[in-house]
Amino acid sequence: MMSIIKYIVAVIVLLTMPNAVQAAQADYRIYTVAGQETTVEAMAGLIQQYDVLVFGEYHDNAVLHALELELLQRTFAHQPGLAVSLEMFERDVQGQLDDYLAGQITEQEFLAKSRPWNNYQEAYRPLVAFAGVNSLPVIAANIPRTLAAQYAKTGSLTQIAPEMTGYLPQLHLTPDGEYRERFLAHMTEIGKAGTMPVSPDKLEDYYKAQCLKDDTMAESIANYRQAHPEYKIIHYQGDFHSKWRLGVVEKLQLLQPDLRIAVITPVYLEDSADIPDLLKQHQQAGDWIVFVRRQS
């Protein structure tokens, strides 16, 4: 009975999404890095050329969330052997996520045990619902947030409780270079804006915590792909974790050099006349650029 109820709820969620998707289509434009405008269907149709699609998002953008669902739906039509990977769930709740998808616990129980993000209902529940209806595996890819927070606060992993060490990635790197420079510049910028003030002496620790998240998500994807090479994977995460093919993408390529990875990167657009210049600026930012309007 529980699985039937879950199925009905998921279908209701999915049936309400097309109107949102149609409304969103007027608010984005997709381009290849070569400067050619393209469509969601064209992206989905290229799934056979890749092993992993990485969709970088702005977490608070409803247009991108609708596009994420549409891409999942269309890609599944081309590639039934598909797994969904999410930054928004953490390794230690994989069991609860699996139980929910299998209909063994209710949605209420699942949410009570899995620490969903505040915007889960409108942003990520449709992805999980689609996966559940179509029996797609969902990977809880991220590091438990308590570990990342402790690392950012102390700069050390030595005080982690023994029962939590199994959720750490086997390989953790905090490299110098472009990613570090971009991250420190980004954090400095948002600190000046007052949206997330971080004292300069803590920037390095925050960078280390960022790398810990990247390493964990990359390893989660790599482990699943190694265990299930017949599956393609769509991974959804914040834009900074993959823009310029850095972060998770760089770490994933290090773990499995032969993986064919495509990156979808959003860019805010104020005026369509700006697209040629923005394409030049973001030519190396991803394989597809999604221009999207800011939302008030």
C-alpha positions as CSV (number, residue, x, y, z in Angstrom):
1,M,0.0,0.0,0.0
2,M,2.8,2.4,0.9
3,S,4.5,2.1,-2.5
4,I,1.1,2.7,-4.3
5,I,0.5,5.9,-2.3
6,K,4.1,7.1,-3.0
7,Y,3.5,6.3,-6.7
8,I,0.3,8.3,-6.8
9,V,1.9,11.3,-5.0
10,A,4.8,11.2,-7.4
11,V,2.6,11.2,-10.5
12,I,0.6,14.2,-9.2
13,V,3.9,16.1,-8.7
14,L,5.1,15.2,-12.2
15,L,1.8,16.1,-13.8
16,T,1.9,19.6,-12.3
17,M,5.4,20.3,-13.7
18,P,4.8,20.7,-17.5
19,N,3.2,24.1,-17.1
20,A,6.2,25.2,-15.0
21,V,8.5,23.9,-17.7
22,Q,6.7,25.7,-20.5
23,A,6.8,28.9,-18.5
24,A,10.5,28.5,-17.8
25,Q,11.4,28.0,-21.5
26,A,10.8,31.6,-22.2
27,D,13.3,32.5,-19.5
28,Y,16.4,30.6,-20.7
29,R,18.4,30.1,-23.9
30,I,20.9,27.3,-24.4
31,Y,24.1,27.6,-26.4
32,T,27.0,25.3,-27.2
33,V,30.5,26.7,-26.5
34,A,30.8,27.0,-30.3
35,G,28.1,29.7,-30.2
36,Q,25.2,27.7,-31.6
37,E,21.9,27.9,-30.0
38,T,20.4,24.6,-29.1
39,T,17.6,22.9,-27.2
40,V,17.1,20.6,-24.2
41,E,16.1,17.8,-26.5
42,A,19.4,18.2,-28.4
43,M,21.4,18.0,-25.2
44,A,19.5,14.9,-24.1
45,G,20.0,13.3,-27.5
46,L,23.7,13.4,-27.0
47,I,23.7,11.3,-23.9
48,Q,25.3,8.4,-25.6
49,Q,28.4,10.5,-26.2
50,Y,28.9,10.9,-22.4
51,D,29.1,8.9,-19.2
52,V,28.3,11.7,-16.9
53,L,26.3,15.0,-17.3
54,V,27.1,17.6,-14.7
55,F,24.4,20.3,-14.3
56,G,25.6,23.3,-12.4
57,E,22.7,25.3,-11.0
58,Y,21.9,28.4,-9.0
59,H,20.2,26.9,-6.0
60,D,17.5,29.6,-5.8
61,N,16.5,29.7,-9.5
62,A,13.2,28.1,-10.4
63,V,13.8,28.3,-14.1
64,L,16.9,26.1,-13.8
65,H,15.1,23.7,-11.5
66,A,12.3,23.3,-14.2
67,L,15.0,22.8,-16.8
68,E,16.7,20.2,-14.7
69,L,13.6,18.1,-14.6
70,E,13.0,18.5,-18.3
71,L,16.5,17.4,-19.0
72,L,16.1,14.3,-16.8
73,Q,12.8,13.4,-18.5
74,R,14.2,13.8,-22.0
75,T,17.5,12.0,-21.2
76,F,15.6,9.1,-19.7
77,A,13.7,8.7,-23.0
78,H,17.0,8.2,-24.8
79,Q,18.8,6.3,-22.0
80,P,16.7,4.2,-19.6
81,G,19.9,3.1,-17.8
82,L,20.2,6.4,-15.9
83,A,21.1,7.3,-12.4
84,V,20.6,10.6,-10.7
85,S,23.2,12.1,-8.4
86,L,22.5,15.0,-6.0
87,E,24.6,17.4,-4.0
88,M,21.5,18.0,-2.0
89,F,21.6,14.7,-0.1
90,E,24.6,13.4,1.9
91,R,26.2,10.0,2.0
92,D,25.0,9.1,5.5
93,V,21.3,9.2,4.3
94,Q,21.8,6.9,1.3
95,G,19.9,4.1,3.1
96,Q,16.9,6.3,3.9
97,L,16.8,7.5,0.3
98,D,17.0,4.0,-1.0
99,D,14.2,2.9,1.4
100,Y,12.0,5.7,0.3
101,L,12.5,5.0,-3.4
102,A,11.7,1.4,-2.7
103,G,8.5,2.3,-1.0
104,Q,9.6,0.9,2.4
105,I,9.2,4.2,4.3
106,T,6.8,7.1,3.8
107,E,7.8,10.5,2.4
108,Q,7.3,12.0,5.8
109,E,9.7,9.5,7.4
110,F,12.2,10.0,4.6
111,L,12.2,13.8,5.0
112,A,12.4,13.5,8.8
113,K,15.6,11.4,8.5
114,S,17.4,12.9,5.5
115,R,17.9,16.6,6.2
116,P,16.4,17.9,3.0
117,W,17.3,21.4,1.8
118,N,14.8,24.2,2.6
119,N,13.7,24.4,-1.0
120,Y,13.5,20.6,-1.5
121,Q,9.7,20.6,-2.1
122,E,9.7,22.9,-5.1
123,A,13.3,22.4,-6.4
124,Y,14.4,18.7,-5.9
125,R,11.3,16.7,-5.0
126,P,10.3,16.6,-8.7
127,L,13.6,15.0,-9.6
128,V,13.3,12.4,-6.8
129,A,9.7,11.7,-7.7
130,F,10.6,11.1,-11.4
131,A,13.3,8.8,-10.3
132,G,11.0,6.9,-8.0
133,V,8.3,6.5,-10.6
134,N,10.8,5.2,-13.2
135,S,12.9,3.1,-10.8
136,L,16.0,5.2,-11.3
137,P,18.8,5.0,-8.7
138,V,19.5,8.2,-6.8
139,I,23.0,8.9,-5.3
140,A,23.2,10.8,-2.1
141,A,26.6,12.2,-3.2
142,N,27.7,14.9,-0.7
143,I,29.7,14.8,2.5
144,P,27.6,15.0,5.7
145,R,27.3,18.7,6.3
146,T,28.4,18.4,9.9
147,L,31.8,17.2,8.7
148,A,32.2,20.0,6.1
149,A,31.1,22.6,8.7
150,Q,33.6,21.2,11.3
151,Y,36.4,21.2,8.7
152,A,35.6,24.8,7.7
153,K,35.6,25.9,11.3
154,T,38.8,24.1,12.5
155,G,40.7,23.3,9.3
156,S,41.3,19.8,10.6
157,L,39.7,16.3,10.1
158,T,41.5,14.8,13.1
159,Q,38.6,15.2,15.6
160,I,36.0,13.5,13.5
161,A,34.0,10.8,15.3
162,P,35.2,7.3,14.3
163,E,31.7,6.3,13.1
164,M,31.8,9.2,10.6
165,T,35.1,8.6,9.0
166,G,33.6,6.1,6.6
167,Y,31.8,9.0,4.8
168,L,35.1,10.8,4.0
169,P,36.6,10.4,0.5
170,Q,39.6,8.2,0.2
171,L,41.4,10.9,-1.8
172,H,41.2,14.5,-0.5
173,L,43.2,17.2,-2.3
174,T,43.4,20.9,-1.8
175,P,45.4,22.0,-4.8
176,D,46.8,25.4,-5.6
177,G,46.0,26.8,-9.0
178,E,43.0,28.1,-10.8
179,Y,40.2,26.6,-8.7
180,R,41.7,27.9,-5.4
181,E,42.2,31.4,-6.9
182,R,38.7,31.5,-8.3
183,F,37.2,30.3,-5.0
184,L,39.1,32.8,-2.8
185,A,38.1,35.6,-5.2
186,H,34.5,34.5,-5.1
187,M,34.3,34.3,-1.3
188,T,36.0,37.6,-1.0
189,E,33.5,39.2,-3.3
190,I,30.4,37.8,-1.6
191,G,32.0,38.7,1.8
192,K,32.2,42.3,0.7
193,A,28.6,42.1,-0.5
194,G,27.6,41.0,3.0
195,T,25.8,37.9,1.8
196,M,28.2,35.4,3.5
197,P,30.8,37.2,5.5
198,V,34.0,35.2,5.9
199,S,37.0,36.6,7.7
200,P,40.2,36.6,5.5
201,D,42.0,34.2,8.0
202,K,39.3,31.6,7.4
203,L,39.3,31.6,3.6
204,E,41.8,28.8,3.4
205,D,39.7,26.6,5.7
206,Y,36.6,27.3,3.7
207,Y,38.5,26.3,0.5
208,K,39.6,23.0,2.1
209,A,35.9,22.3,3.1
210,Q,34.9,23.1,-0.5
211,C,37.5,20.7,-1.8
212,L,36.2,18.0,0.7
213,K,32.7,18.4,-0.8
214,D,34.1,18.1,-4.3
215,D,36.2,15.1,-3.5
216,T,33.2,13.4,-1.9
217,M,30.8,14.0,-4.7
218,A,33.4,13.0,-7.3
219,E,34.1,9.8,-5.5
220,S,30.4,9.0,-5.0
221,I,29.9,9.3,-8.8
222,A,33.0,7.4,-9.6
223,N,32.1,4.6,-7.2
224,Y,28.6,4.2,-8.7
225,R,29.9,4.3,-12.2
226,Q,32.5,1.7,-11.4
227,A,29.9,-0.6,-9.9
228,H,27.4,0.0,-12.6
229,P,29.3,0.8,-15.9
230,E,26.1,0.3,-17.9
231,Y,24.5,3.4,-16.3
232,K,24.8,7.0,-17.4
233,I,24.7,9.6,-14.6
234,I,23.2,13.0,-14.3
235,H,24.7,14.9,-11.4
236,Y,23.0,18.1,-10.0
237,Q,25.0,20.5,-7.9
238,G,25.8,24.2,-7.4
239,D,27.4,25.9,-10.3
240,F,30.7,26.7,-8.7
241,H,31.4,23.0,-8.1
242,S,31.8,22.4,-11.9
243,K,32.2,25.8,-13.7
244,W,35.3,25.9,-15.9
245,R,35.4,22.1,-15.6
246,L,37.0,22.5,-12.1
247,G,35.9,21.2,-8.7
248,V,34.0,18.0,-9.0
249,V,34.7,17.6,-12.7
250,E,38.4,17.9,-12.2
251,K,38.4,15.5,-9.3
252,L,36.2,13.0,-11.1
253,Q,38.5,13.1,-14.1
254,L,41.4,12.4,-11.8
255,L,39.7,9.4,-10.3
256,Q,38.5,8.0,-13.7
257,P,40.5,9.7,-16.6
258,D,38.5,7.8,-19.3
259,L,35.1,9.2,-18.2
260,R,33.4,11.3,-20.8
261,I,32.0,14.2,-18.8
262,A,29.7,17.0,-20.1
263,V,29.2,20.2,-18.1
264,I,26.1,22.5,-18.2
265,T,26.8,25.9,-16.8
266,P,24.3,28.7,-16.2
267,V,25.1,32.4,-16.8
268,Y,22.9,35.3,-15.8
269,L,21.7,37.3,-18.7
270,E,20.4,40.9,-18.6
271,D,20.1,41.6,-22.3
272,S,20.1,39.1,-25.2
273,A,22.4,41.5,-27.1
274,D,25.1,40.5,-24.5
275,I,25.1,36.8,-25.5
276,P,28.1,37.0,-28.0
277,D,30.3,38.7,-25.5
278,L,29.2,36.4,-22.6
279,L,29.9,33.3,-24.8
280,K,33.4,34.5,-25.3
281,Q,33.9,35.1,-21.6
282,H,32.5,31.7,-20.7
283,Q,33.9,29.6,-23.6
284,Q,35.7,27.3,-21.3
285,A,33.0,27.3,-18.6
286,G,31.2,24.2,-19.8
287,D,30.0,22.2,-22.8
288,W,26.6,24.0,-22.8
289,I,25.9,27.5,-21.5
290,V,22.3,28.2,-20.2
291,F,21.6,31.9,-20.2
292,V,18.9,32.6,-17.6
293,R,17.3,35.7,-16.2
294,R,17.8,36.7,-12.6
295,Q,14.7,36.2,-10.5
296,S,13.5,38.8,-8.0
